[in-house]
Amino acid sequence: MGKKSRRKAKLRAAARMAQRAPYQPVYQKPASVAAPPARPAVEPRTVAASVQSSASPIQANRYQYVLPELRQIAIIAGALFVILFILALVLH
């Protein structure tokens, strides 16, 4: 019976994502930048579809706490190394 509740939660999450505003890129070109010079017309080539390297909004939402947690772990580890170094100097 647990599958039904998971299925309902998944449907509710999909509905929430559908209601959100579409993803807008953060960086936009300034309007004052001049357009590049026109190139001569050439026949278009067929190019294979490339894989996007940027993270989707869903992935960014899923991993939003990773960087702050890694920063906190690094601060704690650095503090422990400083304490060990001071103890080594004092006890030696």
N, C-alpha and C positions, 0 to 999 in steps of 0.2 A: 504494500500500500504506500510505501514511501516514494515510489516512482511518480505517483500522481501529484504529490505535493511539489516534487522537483520540477515536473513538467509544467505545472501552473506557475511556479516561480520563474522558470525560463521564459514562458510566454509573457509574463508581466514585465520582465526585464527587456524583452524585445520590443514591447509596446512603448516602454519609456524611452528607449533609444530612438524609436521612430518619431516620437514627439519632439525630441530635441532638435535644435537648429542644426543645419548641416555644417560640417567642418569648414572653417574659414582659415586660410593660411595666415600666419602671424605677420610675415614679411610681405610688403607690397612695394612694387617699384615706384619711386617718386615720379610725378608727372613731368618734372622738368628735364629728365634725362632724354637726350636726343636719340632718335631712332637710328639704328645702324644703316649704312648705305645700302641701297637696293641691289640685290644680286641678280644676275641674268637668270631668266627662267630656264630651269632644267627639268628633265623628266623625273618624277618622284620615284624613289626606290622603295621596295618593300622591305620593311625592317621587322624583325621578330619582336614580339612584345617583351619589354624588359620588366624586371621585378622592381617594385618600389622599395627603396632603401629606408624611407622615413617611416617612423612608427605611426600606426593608425591611431585615431582618438581612443579606440577601445583598448589598445595595448597601453597607451599612455595612462589611461584611467586605471588599468589593472595594476600597473607597476609604479603608481605615484608615490608610494612610501619607501621605495627601495633606496633611492639616493639619500634621503635624510637619515635613514637607518644606517647605511654604510658610513656616512659622515660621523654619526654618533659612535659607531664601533671603532672607527679610526681614532677619534678623540680619546676614547677610553683606553685603547691599546697604546697610544702615545703616552698617556698619563702613567700607565703601568710601566712602560719602558723607562720613563724618567724616574719613577720611584725605585725601580730595580737598580738603575745606575747610581742613584744617590745612596742606596743601601750598600751597594758594592764598594763605593768609596768610603763610607763610614765604617763598615765592618772590616775592611781590608787594612 
